[in-house]
Amino acid sequence: MDKTQSTTQLVPSRVIMAQLGYSNRAAFLEFIKREGMPFYRLGARRIMFEPLEVESWLASHKVGGAA
């Protein structure tokens, strides 16, 4: 990798679960698959998220807003 490129900082699913108010992992996994939230699968059970991708995804699903 070129040293001038930035590395992607991935966060574990528990961080995004807490941010979105989920305490049940199964319900959270169902939600991200159903809604198409971007994630990285790093094994059979381990998934990680890139915070900027999550923020972008959330912004694209915003309903309403200030006029």
Buried (B, 14 or more C-beta within 10 A) or exposed (E): EEEEEEEEEBEEBEBBBEBEEBEEEEEBBEBBEEEEBEBEEEEEEEBBBBBEBBEEBEEEEEEEEEE
